[in-house]
Amino acid sequence: MFVNRNVKWLNESVKNSFLTIKNKIISRYKIENEEMYETKSTNINVLLNRVKLDQKKESRKKLIFTAATSLGVLLFGVLIF
């Protein structure tokens, strides 16, 4: 009975709400063309500096590990003998 009535304002509001919900759902999965074709650039100097810093960190870690191991062996040797 309610469906057969021709209520224009209700029909338009339901259609509009359905379209906005549908657009929100579709926009989650839609990829924008700008993002798809955007080129990325990297600065080589930044990458090289990062590699140098990583090498310095690794060498420091190795040096500290070697010093700690040597100190541990030395203390162990002094306590035993």
Backbone atoms as SQL, in Angstrom:
CREATE TABLE atoms (id INTEGER PRIMARY KEY, chain TEXT, resi INTEGER, resn TEXT, atom TEXT, x REAL, y REAL, z REAL);
INSERT INTO atoms VALUES
  (1, 'A', 1, 'MET', 'N', 0.805, -1.176, 0.000),
  (2, 'A', 1, 'MET', 'CA', 0.000, 0.000, 0.000),
  (3, 'A', 1, 'MET', 'C', 0.866, 1.265, 0.000),
  (4, 'A', 2, 'PHE', 'N', 1.888, 1.272, 0.865),
  (5, 'A', 2, 'PHE', 'CA', 2.783, 2.426, 0.932),
  (6, 'A', 2, 'PHE', 'C', 3.644, 2.532, -0.325),
  (7, 'A', 3, 'VAL', 'N', 3.972, 1.403, -0.903),
  (8, 'A', 3, 'VAL', 'CA', 4.831, 1.388, -2.087),
  (9, 'A', 3, 'VAL', 'C', 4.116, 1.970, -3.294),
  (10, 'A', 4, 'ASN', 'N', 2.861, 1.766, -3.385),
  (11, 'A', 4, 'ASN', 'CA', 2.105, 2.231, -4.553),
  (12, 'A', 4, 'ASN', 'C', 1.889, 3.739, -4.568),
  (13, 'A', 5, 'ARG', 'N', 2.072, 4.416, -3.453),
  (14, 'A', 5, 'ARG', 'CA', 1.878, 5.863, -3.411),
  (15, 'A', 5, 'ARG', 'C', 3.035, 6.559, -4.126),
  (16, 'A', 6, 'ASN', 'N', 2.705, 7.615, -4.758),
  (17, 'A', 6, 'ASN', 'CA', 3.713, 8.383, -5.480),
  (18, 'A', 6, 'ASN', 'C', 4.107, 9.584, -4.622),
  (19, 'A', 7, 'VAL', 'N', 5.141, 9.385, -3.784),
  (20, 'A', 7, 'VAL', 'CA', 5.626, 10.451, -2.925),
  (21, 'A', 7, 'VAL', 'C', 6.975, 10.889, -3.500),
  (22, 'A', 8, 'LYS', 'N', 6.969, 12.009, -4.164),
  (23, 'A', 8, 'LYS', 'CA', 8.144, 12.448, -4.916),
  (24, 'A', 8, 'LYS', 'C', 9.334, 12.764, -4.004),
  (25, 'A', 9, 'TRP', 'N', 9.132, 13.489, -2.915),
  (26, 'A', 9, 'TRP', 'CA', 10.236, 13.883, -2.045),
  (27, 'A', 9, 'TRP', 'C', 10.878, 12.674, -1.383),
  (28, 'A', 10, 'LEU', 'N', 10.062, 11.661, -1.047),
  (29, 'A', 10, 'LEU', 'CA', 10.609, 10.459, -0.430),
  (30, 'A', 10, 'LEU', 'C', 11.419, 9.651, -1.430),
  (31, 'A', 11, 'ASN', 'N', 10.894, 9.522, -2.633),
  (32, 'A', 11, 'ASN', 'CA', 11.614, 8.785, -3.673),
  (33, 'A', 11, 'ASN', 'C', 12.959, 9.426, -3.977),
  (34, 'A', 12, 'GLU', 'N', 13.004, 10.743, -4.064),
  (35, 'A', 12, 'GLU', 'CA', 14.260, 11.434, -4.365),
  (36, 'A', 12, 'GLU', 'C', 15.261, 11.305, -3.229),
  (37, 'A', 13, 'SER', 'N', 14.784, 11.411, -2.002),
  (38, 'A', 13, 'SER', 'CA', 15.716, 11.312, -0.883),
  (39, 'A', 13, 'SER', 'C', 16.286, 9.912, -0.758),
  (40, 'A', 14, 'VAL', 'N', 15.477, 8.900, -1.013),
  (41, 'A', 14, 'VAL', 'CA', 15.964, 7.513, -0.950),
  (42, 'A', 14, 'VAL', 'C', 16.965, 7.264, -2.065),
  (43, 'A', 15, 'LYS', 'N', 16.659, 7.757, -3.258),
  (44, 'A', 15, 'LYS', 'CA', 17.590, 7.583, -4.377),
  (45, 'A', 15, 'LYS', 'C', 18.916, 8.282, -4.103),
  (46, 'A', 16, 'ASN', 'N', 18.846, 9.504, -3.587),
  (47, 'A', 16, 'ASN', 'CA', 20.065, 10.266, -3.296),
  (48, 'A', 16, 'ASN', 'C', 20.890, 9.592, -2.211),
  (49, 'A', 17, 'SER', 'N', 20.244, 9.105, -1.174),
  (50, 'A', 17, 'SER', 'CA', 20.989, 8.449, -0.107),
  (51, 'A', 17, 'SER', 'C', 21.628, 7.162, -0.613),
  (52, 'A', 18, 'PHE', 'N', 20.915, 6.451, -1.469),
  (53, 'A', 18, 'PHE', 'CA', 21.479, 5.221, -2.024),
  (54, 'A', 18, 'PHE', 'C', 22.695, 5.535, -2.885),
  (55, 'A', 19, 'LEU', 'N', 22.603, 6.600, -3.682),
  (56, 'A', 19, 'LEU', 'CA', 23.727, 6.967, -4.545),
  (57, 'A', 19, 'LEU', 'C', 24.938, 7.410, -3.731),
  (58, 'A', 20, 'THR', 'N', 24.734, 8.150, -2.662),
  (59, 'A', 20, 'THR', 'CA', 25.877, 8.586, -1.868),
  (60, 'A', 20, 'THR', 'C', 26.537, 7.401, -1.169),
  (61, 'A', 21, 'ILE', 'N', 25.745, 6.479, -0.679),
  (62, 'A', 21, 'ILE', 'CA', 26.314, 5.275, -0.056),
  (63, 'A', 21, 'ILE', 'C', 27.075, 4.461, -1.083),
  (64, 'A', 22, 'LYS', 'N', 26.489, 4.321, -2.266),
  (65, 'A', 22, 'LYS', 'CA', 27.138, 3.567, -3.335),
  (66, 'A', 22, 'LYS', 'C', 28.455, 4.222, -3.740),
  (67, 'A', 23, 'ASN', 'N', 28.462, 5.553, -3.854),
  (68, 'A', 23, 'ASN', 'CA', 29.686, 6.266, -4.226),
  (69, 'A', 23, 'ASN', 'C', 30.765, 6.132, -3.158),
  (70, 'A', 24, 'LYS', 'N', 30.372, 6.141, -1.902),
  (71, 'A', 24, 'LYS', 'CA', 31.350, 5.969, -0.825),
  (72, 'A', 24, 'LYS', 'C', 31.979, 4.594, -0.874),
  (73, 'A', 25, 'ILE', 'N', 31.172, 3.587, -1.130),
  (74, 'A', 25, 'ILE', 'CA', 31.694, 2.215, -1.198),
  (75, 'A', 25, 'ILE', 'C', 32.621, 2.070, -2.395),
  (76, 'A', 26, 'ILE', 'N', 32.222, 2.618, -3.522),
  (77, 'A', 26, 'ILE', 'CA', 33.046, 2.507, -4.740),
  (78, 'A', 26, 'ILE', 'C', 34.348, 3.278, -4.589),
  (79, 'A', 27, 'SER', 'N', 34.320, 4.421, -3.913),
  (80, 'A', 27, 'SER', 'CA', 35.522, 5.242, -3.785),
  (81, 'A', 27, 'SER', 'C', 36.613, 4.550, -2.976),
  (82, 'A', 28, 'ARG', 'N', 36.252, 3.615, -2.126),
  (83, 'A', 28, 'ARG', 'CA', 37.273, 2.875, -1.369),
  (84, 'A', 28, 'ARG', 'C', 38.164, 2.045, -2.285),
  (85, 'A', 29, 'TYR', 'N', 37.570, 1.502, -3.326),
  (86, 'A', 29, 'TYR', 'CA', 38.296, 0.578, -4.193),
  (87, 'A', 29, 'TYR', 'C', 38.747, 1.212, -5.500),
  (88, 'A', 30, 'LYS', 'N', 38.397, 2.443, -5.712),
  (89, 'A', 30, 'LYS', 'CA', 38.737, 3.123, -6.951),
  (90, 'A', 30, 'LYS', 'C', 40.108, 3.768, -6.828),
  (91, 'A', 31, 'ILE', 'N', 40.951, 3.559, -7.798),
  (92, 'A', 31, 'ILE', 'CA', 42.288, 4.163, -7.812),
  (93, 'A', 31, 'ILE', 'C', 42.231, 5.401, -8.698),
  (94, 'A', 32, 'GLU', 'N', 42.720, 6.476, -8.152),
  (95, 'A', 32, 'GLU', 'CA', 42.740, 7.715, -8.922),
  (96, 'A', 32, 'GLU', 'C', 43.810, 7.620, -10.013),
  (97, 'A', 33, 'ASN', 'N', 43.540, 8.226, -11.153),
  (98, 'A', 33, 'ASN', 'CA', 44.486, 8.201, -12.270),
  (99, 'A', 33, 'ASN', 'C', 45.780, 8.918, -11.930),
  (100, 'A', 34, 'GLU', 'N', 45.706, 9.964, -11.126),
  (101, 'A', 34, 'GLU', 'CA', 46.904, 10.710, -10.772),
  (102, 'A', 34, 'GLU', 'C', 47.860, 9.846, -9.967),
  (103, 'A', 35, 'GLU', 'N', 47.337, 9.076, -9.044),
  (104, 'A', 35, 'GLU', 'CA', 48.188, 8.224, -8.224),
  (105, 'A', 35, 'GLU', 'C', 48.793, 7.104, -9.054),
  (106, 'A', 36, 'MET', 'N', 48.055, 6.641, -10.037),
  (107, 'A', 36, 'MET', 'CA', 48.503, 5.509, -10.834),
  (108, 'A', 36, 'MET', 'C', 49.702, 5.862, -11.710),
  (109, 'A', 37, 'TYR', 'N', 49.697, 7.062, -12.265),
  (110, 'A', 37, 'TYR', 'CA', 50.748, 7.441, -13.203),
  (111, 'A', 37, 'TYR', 'C', 51.774, 8.395, -12.604),
  (112, 'A', 38, 'GLU', 'N', 51.737, 8.590, -11.312),
  (113, 'A', 38, 'GLU', 'CA', 52.684, 9.492, -10.678),
  (114, 'A', 38, 'GLU', 'C', 54.063, 8.843, -10.630),
  (115, 'A', 39, 'THR', 'N', 55.071, 9.566, -11.072),
  (116, 'A', 39, 'THR', 'CA', 56.421, 9.024, -11.066),
  (117, 'A', 39, 'THR', 'C', 57.096, 9.355, -9.747),
  (118, 'A', 40, 'LYS', 'N', 57.855, 8.423, -9.276),
  (119, 'A', 40, 'LYS', 'CA', 58.585, 8.628, -8.030),
  (120, 'A', 40, 'LYS', 'C', 60.048, 8.877, -8.359),
  (121, 'A', 41, 'SER', 'N', 60.644, 9.788, -7.645),
  (122, 'A', 41, 'SER', 'CA', 62.058, 10.058, -7.865),
  (123, 'A', 41, 'SER', 'C', 62.790, 9.914, -6.535),
  (124, 'A', 42, 'THR', 'N', 64.009, 9.441, -6.623),
  (125, 'A', 42, 'THR', 'CA', 64.831, 9.298, -5.428),
  (126, 'A', 42, 'THR', 'C', 66.148, 10.017, -5.655),
  (127, 'A', 43, 'ASN', 'N', 66.650, 10.550, -4.588),
  (128, 'A', 43, 'ASN', 'CA', 67.907, 11.260, -4.657),
  (129, 'A', 43, 'ASN', 'C', 69.021, 10.272, -4.310),
  (130, 'A', 44, 'ILE', 'N', 69.963, 10.100, -5.218),
  (131, 'A', 44, 'ILE', 'CA', 71.033, 9.121, -5.033),
  (132, 'A', 44, 'ILE', 'C', 71.913, 9.499, -3.851),
  (133, 'A', 45, 'ASN', 'N', 72.124, 10.791, -3.640),
  (134, 'A', 45, 'ASN', 'CA', 72.967, 11.221, -2.526),
  (135, 'A', 45, 'ASN', 'C', 72.371, 10.807, -1.190),
  (136, 'A', 46, 'VAL', 'N', 71.068, 10.887, -1.077),
  (137, 'A', 46, 'VAL', 'CA', 70.409, 10.469, 0.163),
  (138, 'A', 46, 'VAL', 'C', 70.624, 8.978, 0.387),
  (139, 'A', 47, 'LEU', 'N', 70.483, 8.202, -0.672),
  (140, 'A', 47, 'LEU', 'CA', 70.684, 6.756, -0.550),
  (141, 'A', 47, 'LEU', 'C', 72.124, 6.419, -0.185),
  (142, 'A', 48, 'LEU', 'N', 73.071, 7.089, -0.804),
  (143, 'A', 48, 'LEU', 'CA', 74.479, 6.827, -0.497),
  (144, 'A', 48, 'LEU', 'C', 74.817, 7.219, 0.938),
  (145, 'A', 49, 'ASN', 'N', 74.279, 8.338, 1.392),
  (146, 'A', 49, 'ASN', 'CA', 74.517, 8.744, 2.777),
  (147, 'A', 49, 'ASN', 'C', 73.921, 7.734, 3.750),
  (148, 'A', 50, 'ARG', 'N', 72.757, 7.204, 3.420),
  (149, 'A', 50, 'ARG', 'CA', 72.148, 6.198, 4.283),
  (150, 'A', 50, 'ARG', 'C', 73.000, 4.928, 4.339),
  (151, 'A', 51, 'VAL', 'N', 73.567, 4.539, 3.220),
  (152, 'A', 51, 'VAL', 'CA', 74.429, 3.356, 3.187),
  (153, 'A', 51, 'VAL', 'C', 75.676, 3.593, 4.032),
  (154, 'A', 52, 'LYS', 'N', 76.261, 4.783, 3.930),
  (155, 'A', 52, 'LYS', 'CA', 77.449, 5.102, 4.726),
  (156, 'A', 52, 'LYS', 'C', 77.138, 5.074, 6.217),
  (157, 'A', 53, 'LEU', 'N', 76.005, 5.639, 6.603),
  (158, 'A', 53, 'LEU', 'CA', 75.625, 5.629, 8.013),
  (159, 'A', 53, 'LEU', 'C', 75.377, 4.200, 8.514),
  (160, 'A', 54, 'ASP', 'N', 74.759, 3.388, 7.677),
  (161, 'A', 54, 'ASP', 'CA', 74.534, 1.991, 8.064),
  (162, 'A', 54, 'ASP', 'C', 75.850, 1.240, 8.231),
  (163, 'A', 55, 'GLN', 'N', 76.818, 1.518, 7.363),
  (164, 'A', 55, 'GLN', 'CA', 78.116, 0.871, 7.489),
  (165, 'A', 55, 'GLN', 'C', 78.818, 1.303, 8.773),
  (166, 'A', 56, 'LYS', 'N', 78.732, 2.585, 9.121),
  (167, 'A', 56, 'LYS', 'CA', 79.335, 3.066, 10.364),
  (168, 'A', 56, 'LYS', 'C', 78.696, 2.399, 11.576),
  (169, 'A', 57, 'LYS', 'N', 77.354, 2.282, 11.564),
  (170, 'A', 57, 'LYS', 'CA', 76.652, 1.637, 12.672),
  (171, 'A', 57, 'LYS', 'C', 77.063, 0.179, 12.808),
  (172, 'A', 58, 'GLU', 'N', 77.185, -0.507, 11.681),
  (173, 'A', 58, 'GLU', 'CA', 77.595, -1.916, 11.716),
  (174, 'A', 58, 'GLU', 'C', 79.007, -2.070, 12.262),
  (175, 'A', 59, 'SER', 'N', 79.918, -1.203, 11.833),
  (176, 'A', 59, 'SER', 'CA', 81.296, -1.313, 12.316),
  (177, 'A', 59, 'SER', 'C', 81.363, -1.016, 13.812),
  (178, 'A', 60, 'ARG', 'N', 80.575, -0.062, 14.300),
  (179, 'A', 60, 'ARG', 'CA', 80.542, 0.227, 15.740),
  (180, 'A', 60, 'ARG', 'C', 79.997, -0.964, 16.517),
  (181, 'A', 61, 'LYS', 'N', 78.935, -1.576, 15.993),
  (182, 'A', 61, 'LYS', 'CA', 78.359, -2.749, 16.658),
  (183, 'A', 61, 'LYS', 'C', 79.372, -3.886, 16.729),
  (184, 'A', 62, 'LYS', 'N', 80.099, -4.104, 15.634),
  (185, 'A', 62, 'LYS', 'CA', 81.099, -5.164, 15.614),
  (186, 'A', 62, 'LYS', 'C', 82.216, -4.869, 16.604),
  (187, 'A', 63, 'LEU', 'N', 82.654, -3.608, 16.664),
  (188, 'A', 63, 'LEU', 'CA', 83.717, -3.221, 17.579),
  (189, 'A', 63, 'LEU', 'C', 83.284, -3.401, 19.034),
  (190, 'A', 64, 'ILE', 'N', 82.061, -2.982, 19.360),
  (191, 'A', 64, 'ILE', 'CA', 81.553, -3.133, 20.730),
  (192, 'A', 64, 'ILE', 'C', 81.393, -4.605, 21.090),
  (193, 'A', 65, 'PHE', 'N', 80.900, -5.408, 20.165),
  (194, 'A', 65, 'PHE', 'CA', 80.761, -6.837, 20.420),
  (195, 'A', 65, 'PHE', 'C', 82.115, -7.502, 20.653),
  (196, 'A', 66, 'THR', 'N', 83.093, -7.124, 19.828),
  (197, 'A', 66, 'THR', 'CA', 84.432, -7.691, 19.983),
  (198, 'A', 66, 'THR', 'C', 85.035, -7.281, 21.322),
  (199, 'A', 67, 'ALA', 'N', 84.879, -6.025, 21.702),
  (200, 'A', 67, 'ALA', 'CA', 85.420, -5.543, 22.975),
  (201, 'A', 67, 'ALA', 'C', 84.727, -6.235, 24.148),
  (202, 'A', 68, 'ALA', 'N', 83.424, -6.397, 24.090),
  (203, 'A', 68, 'ALA', 'CA', 82.692, -7.054, 25.173),
  (204, 'A', 68, 'ALA', 'C', 83.090, -8.522, 25.282),
  (205, 'A', 69, 'THR', 'N', 83.255, -9.186, 24.156),
  (206, 'A', 69, 'THR', 'CA', 83.660, -10.594, 24.164),
  (207, 'A', 69, 'THR', 'C', 85.068, -10.739, 24.726),
  (208, 'A', 70, 'SER', 'N', 85.984, -9.871, 24.297),
  (209, 'A', 70, 'SER', 'CA', 87.361, -9.932, 24.796),
  (210, 'A', 70, 'SER', 'C', 87.399, -9.674, 26.299),
  (211, 'A', 71, 'LEU', 'N', 86.654, -8.709, 26.770),
  (212, 'A', 71, 'LEU', 'CA', 86.600, -8.405, 28.191),
  (213, 'A', 71, 'LEU', 'C', 86.015, -9.580, 28.979),
  (214, 'A', 72, 'GLY', 'N', 85.000, -10.216, 28.428),
  (215, 'A', 72, 'GLY', 'CA', 84.410, -11.380, 29.082),
  (216, 'A', 72, 'GLY', 'C', 85.388, -12.535, 29.183),
  (217, 'A', 73, 'VAL', 'N', 86.121, -12.795, 28.121),
  (218, 'A', 73, 'VAL', 'CA', 87.117, -13.881, 28.136),
  (219, 'A', 73, 'VAL', 'C', 88.243, -13.545, 29.105),
  (220, 'A', 74, 'LEU', 'N', 88.673, -12.295, 29.119),
  (221, 'A', 74, 'LEU', 'CA', 89.736, -11.869, 30.023),
  (222, 'A', 74, 'LEU', 'C', 89.310, -12.023, 31.488),
  (223, 'A', 75, 'LEU', 'N', 88.113, -11.570, 31.831),
  (224, 'A', 75, 'LEU', 'CA', 87.632, -11.713, 33.200),
  (225, 'A', 75, 'LEU', 'C', 87.436, -13.169, 33.574),
  (226, 'A', 76, 'PHE', 'N', 86.941, -13.965, 32.674),
  (227, 'A', 76, 'PHE', 'CA', 86.774, -15.387, 32.930),
  (228, 'A', 76, 'PHE', 'C', 88.136, -16.049, 33.180),
  (229, 'A', 77, 'GLY', 'N', 89.133, -15.667, 32.378),
  (230, 'A', 77, 'GLY', 'CA', 90.479, -16.225, 32.556),
  (231, 'A', 77, 'GLY', 'C', 91.098, -15.806, 33.869),
  (232, 'A', 78, 'VAL', 'N', 90.920, -14.568, 34.289),
  (233, 'A', 78, 'VAL', 'CA', 91.483, -14.078, 35.546),
  (234, 'A', 78, 'VAL', 'C', 90.827, -14.785, 36.738),
  (235, 'A', 79, 'LEU', 'N', 89.518, -14.957, 36.671),
  (236, 'A', 79, 'LEU', 'CA', 88.804, -15.607, 37.792),
  (237, 'A', 79, 'LEU', 'C', 89.146, -17.091, 37.922),
  (238, 'A', 80, 'ILE', 'N', 89.386, -17.767, 36.821),
  (239, 'A', 80, 'ILE', 'CA', 89.678, -19.198, 36.876),
  (240, 'A', 80, 'ILE', 'C', 91.121, -19.455, 37.302),
  (241, 'A', 81, 'PHE', 'N', 92.051, -18.689, 36.774),
  (242, 'A', 81, 'PHE', 'CA', 93.463, -18.955, 37.067),
  (243, 'A', 81, 'PHE', 'C', 93.852, -18.080, 38.190);
